[in-house]
Amino acid sequence: MHAGVLASRIAAQAGEAALGRSFALAREREMSEARKRLDWKAMQAVALDPAAVCAKRAEHADEEVCAMCGEFCAVKMLRA
């Protein structure tokens, strides 16, 4: 049930962003900036599923990398 609700929220966000709605574009911008900074608290605040952010972060809690790419984190590589 949770997955279905989340899928519909993601679809709605994508649709609103595609239509150029300012609130949806602001959310996308905030998330993009938080990812660039590797700011996990900001990502959690903006995320459609904050619990998923916590779960992903737990795997890499002691690292300064994103949860998707781990040691191959493009953001971290660009900082070097």
Backbone hydrogen bonds in HBPLUS format (Angstrom, degrees):
<---DONOR---> <-ACCEPTOR-->    atom                        ^
c    i                          cat <-CA-CA->   ^        H-A-AA   ^      H-
h    n   atom  resd res      DA  || num        DHA   H-A  angle D-A-AA Bond
n    s   type  num  typ     dist DA aas  dist angle  dist       angle   num
A0005-VAL N   A0001-MET O   3.09 MM   4  6.41 160.2  2.13 155.8 160.5     1
A0006-LEU N   A0002-HIS O   2.91 MM   4  6.10 164.1  1.94 152.9 157.9     2
A0007-ALA N   A0003-ALA O   2.88 MM   4  6.01 155.8  1.93 143.8 150.7     3
A0008-SER N   A0004-GLY O   3.08 MM   4  6.31 153.1  2.15 143.0 149.5     4
A0009-ARG N   A0005-VAL O   2.97 MM   4  6.26 149.1  2.07 146.7 155.8     5
A0010-ILE N   A0006-LEU O   2.89 MM   4  6.15 157.0  1.94 154.3 160.3     6
A0011-ALA N   A0007-ALA O   2.96 MM   4  6.15 160.8  2.00 145.5 151.0     7
A0012-ALA N   A0008-SER O   2.93 MM   4  6.06 155.4  1.99 141.7 148.5     8
A0013-GLN N   A0009-ARG O   2.93 MM   4  6.13 159.2  1.97 146.0 151.6     9
A0014-ALA N   A0010-ILE O   2.90 MM   4  6.13 165.1  1.92 153.5 157.5    10
A0015-GLY N   A0011-ALA O   2.90 MM   4  6.06 158.3  1.95 147.5 153.8    11
A0016-GLU N   A0012-ALA O   2.88 MM   4  6.06 164.5  1.90 152.8 156.8    12
A0017-ALA N   A0013-GLN O   2.91 MM   4  6.07 158.1  1.96 149.8 156.2    13
A0018-ALA N   A0014-ALA O   2.88 MM   4  6.04 156.0  1.94 145.1 152.2    14
A0019-LEU N   A0015-GLY O   2.99 MM   4  6.22 141.0  2.14 142.2 152.6    15
A0021-ARG N   A0016-GLU O   3.04 MM   5  5.51 163.2  2.07 162.9 157.7    16
A0020-GLY N   A0017-ALA O   2.92 MM   3  4.99 151.5  2.00 101.8 111.0    17
A0025-LEU N   A0021-ARG O   2.97 MM   4  6.21 162.8  2.00 160.4 166.0    18
A0026-ALA N   A0022-SER O   2.90 MM   4  5.99 149.8  1.99 143.7 152.0    19
A0027-ARG N   A0023-PHE O   3.14 MM   4  6.34 153.5  2.21 137.7 144.0    20
A0028-GLU N   A0024-ALA O   3.02 MM   4  6.31 160.5  2.06 148.6 153.7    21
A0029-ARG N   A0025-LEU O   2.88 MM   4  6.05 156.6  1.93 146.3 153.0    22
A0030-GLU N   A0026-ALA O   2.86 MM   4  6.04 163.8  1.88 151.8 156.1    23
A0031-MET N   A0027-ARG O   2.99 MM   4  6.17 161.6  2.02 149.8 154.5    24
A0032-SER N   A0028-GLU O   2.94 MM   4  6.10 158.8  1.99 145.9 152.3    25
A0033-GLU N   A0029-ARG O   2.92 MM   4  6.15 162.1  1.95 154.6 158.8    26
A0034-ALA N   A0030-GLU O   2.94 MM   4  6.11 155.4  2.00 145.8 153.1    27
A0035-ARG N   A0031-MET O   2.88 MM   4  6.10 157.1  1.94 150.9 156.8    28
A0036-LYS N   A0032-SER O   2.98 MM   4  6.21 156.3  2.04 145.4 152.1    29
A0037-ARG N   A0033-GLU O   3.09 MM   4  6.34 148.3  2.19 142.9 150.6    30
A0038-LEU N   A0034-ALA O   2.95 MM   4  5.89 110.0  2.46 133.1 150.8    31
A0039-ASP N   A0034-ALA O   2.88 MM   5  5.01 164.2  1.91 152.2 153.0    32
A0038-LEU N   A0035-ARG O   2.99 MM   3  4.73 146.6  2.10  96.2 106.8    33
A0043-MET N   A0039-ASP O   3.02 MM   4  6.32 156.6  2.08 150.3 157.6    34
A0044-GLN N   A0040-TRP O   2.94 MM   4  6.10 155.7  2.00 144.5 150.7    35
A0045-ALA N   A0041-LYS O   3.02 MM   4  6.25 151.6  2.11 142.1 149.8    36
A0046-VAL N   A0042-ALA O   3.07 MM   4  6.29 146.0  2.19 147.2 155.2    37
A0047-ALA N   A0043-MET O   2.88 MM   4  5.80 139.0  2.05 146.9 157.8    38
A0052-ALA N   A0049-ASP O   3.00 MM   3  5.55 133.4  2.22 114.8 126.0    39
A0054-CYS N   A0050-PRO O   3.18 MM   4  6.56 158.0  2.23 150.0 155.1    40
A0055-ALA N   A0051-ALA O   3.02 MM   4  6.28 158.0  2.07 147.1 153.1    41
A0056-LYS N   A0052-ALA O   2.92 MM   4  6.11 161.9  1.95 150.6 155.0    42
A0057-ARG N   A0053-VAL O   2.89 MM   4  6.01 160.0  1.93 150.5 156.5    43
A0058-ALA N   A0054-CYS O   2.98 MM   4  6.10 147.1  2.09 145.3 153.4    44
A0060-HIS N   A0057-ARG O   2.91 MM   3  5.32 141.0  2.06 111.3 122.4    45
A0063-GLU N   A0060-HIS O   3.05 MM   3  5.36 166.6  2.07 119.9 122.2    46
A0070-GLY N   A0066-CYS O   3.16 MM   4  5.73 146.4  2.27 142.5 150.5    47
A0072-PHE N   A0069-CYS O   3.07 MM   3  5.21 157.2  2.12 133.2 128.2    48
A0073-CYS N   A0070-GLY O   3.17 MM   3  5.54 136.6  2.36 126.7 124.0    49
A0077-MET N   A0073-CYS O   3.02 MM   4  6.30 157.7  2.07 148.9 155.8    50
A0078-LEU N   A0074-ALA O   2.90 MM   4  6.11 151.1  1.98 149.4 156.4    51
A0079-ARG N   A0075-VAL O   3.20 MM   4  6.47 135.7  2.41 140.6 151.9    52
A0079-ARG N   A0076-LYS O   3.15 MM   3  5.16 132.1  2.39  95.8 108.6    53
A0080-ALA N   A0077-MET O   3.29 MM   3  5.42 138.1  2.48  98.2 108.6    54
